[in-house]
Amino acid sequence: MNRRTVLAAAFVLAVSAVASAQTTVKRVYGPPQQKFANGVWAGDTLYVAGQMASPIAPADPAKGTAAVYGDTKAQTESAIKNIDRILKSQGLTLADVVQMDVFLAPDPATGKMDFAGMNAAYSEFFGTADQPNKPVRAAMQVAALATAWGLVEIQVVAVKSK
């Protein structure tokens, strides 16, 4: 075999090896009425959809009260707990989170985002004695979130270690 033939054969083998190593994609769905997946696995990486707070106190139509979601700190804690629940359902923990994007809307009471409140809640879950891992993180102010009460939405990327 000449050098060109050997190189061509090596190239064909490399291309077929890459083609056979395609990434498996698996979607993690929440309730049927939800219009998006809670997460998507791509190989060993789980992309978790943006999570918002669960109500601290549910709405009470009989009393005419709306649900209560709390301030930025409370909403951040709730969103991270929702993320943790999704991660645990997939055999992961917050320690597996490698990237976090935080979207902060201005608090109607002040007209400003509460970065300090978000950071205080974040610090309860990441960089602690029990869970020392810290993901890379971006935090950005947005004009508003998809719900009128929403002050925080968080999406993460987690990786299953081998």
N, C-alpha and C positions, 0 to 999 in steps of 0.2 A: 504494500500500500504506500502511496506517496503521501506527502505531508498534507496536501489539500484534502484528500480522501479521509484521512484521520481526523482533521479539524472538522470537516463536514459531519462525520459520524458522531463526534463528540458534541457538536452543536445540536444535532437531532436528538441525542440522548438527553441533553440538558433541557431542551424545550419540552420533551415528553415527560420528564420528571416534574417540571414545574406545573404542567397541565394536569398531571395526576394528583398533585398536592393541593387541590382547590379547597378553599375554606368552606366549612359547613356553616350554614346560617340557620338559626332556630329562633323563633319568636316566642316571647313570654307574654301571654295575654292576661289582662285583668277582667273585670266584669264585662259581660257581653255588650252592654250599652256603651262602653268606652270606645271611642273612635280611633284609638291608636294602641300600639303594643306598650306594655310597661317596660319592656326591655327587648333587646335583640342580641343574641349571641352571634358572634362572628369568630369562629375558632374558639380560642380560650379567652376571648374578650367579650364582656357584657356591657352593652351600651344601655344605660337606664334613662328612660324618658324623664323629662322635667316633672318634678313632684312638688306639689303645693301642700299647704297645711290641711289637716283634718280639723273639724270644728272642736273647740274646747267645750262648748255647750251647743247642743243642737237647737234648731229652730223649734218653736212651740206655736203652731198655728192657733191653738185654742187661746193662748195668751197674746197672740199677735206679736211675738218676739222673733227676731231674726237669729240665725246661728251666729255664734261668737268665735272668732278665729284668733284674737289676741294681737299683740304688737309684733314687731319684726323679730324680736328674740324668740317669742313663743312660736311664731310661724316657722322660723328656721328650725327650732327643735323638732317640731311636728314633721316638717318636710324630711329631715334627716332620719327620723324614726320610720317614716314611710319608705324611704330608700333602704334602710336597714332591713325592713320586713321583706322587700323584694329581693335583696341580696341573699338573705337567709333562705328564702324559698328556692334559691338556685345553688345553695351550698357555699355561699360566699359570706364575707363579713365586711364591715367598714374598713378593716385593715387591708382589704384587697382593692380598695378604691385608689386609682392612680391619677385620676383627673376629675376636677369638679368645676362646674360653671354655675355661678350664682347670679340670678337676675333680681335686682332690687327695685321696687317701685317706691315712689315717694309716699310717706305717711300723710294721709289727708290732714292730720292734726298739725303737722309742721311744714308740709310741702317739701320735705327733704327725705332722702333715703337715710336709713339708720344703719350705717356700716358697723358701728360699734356694737349695736344689738345683735346683728348677724354674727359678727366675729366672736362675741361672748358665747353664743349658743354653739357655734362651730367648735370652739375650744373645749367644750364639754365632751366632744366625741373624737376629736383628732389631736394628736400630740399629747396624750395623757399618759399616766403611768400604766394604765390598763391597755391602752391602744396608742402606742407611740408613733405609728405611721401617719404621715401627713401627705396628702395628694398635692399635685400641682393644682393651683386654683386661680380662677379669674372671677372677679366680681364686677358687675357693671350695673349702672343705673339705667332703667328703662322708663319710658313715659308712663306706662301702665302694663298690667298683666291681663290675662284673659278673663279674670273675674274682678268685680268691683271691690271685693274685700281683700284681694291678694296683694301682699307686700313682698313676698319672696317666692321664687321658683328655683329649684336646684336640679341640675342634671349631672350624672356622673358616668365615668367609665371605670369598670373594674376588670381586673385580670386574674384568672385562676392560675395560681403558681403550679408548676410541675414538680 
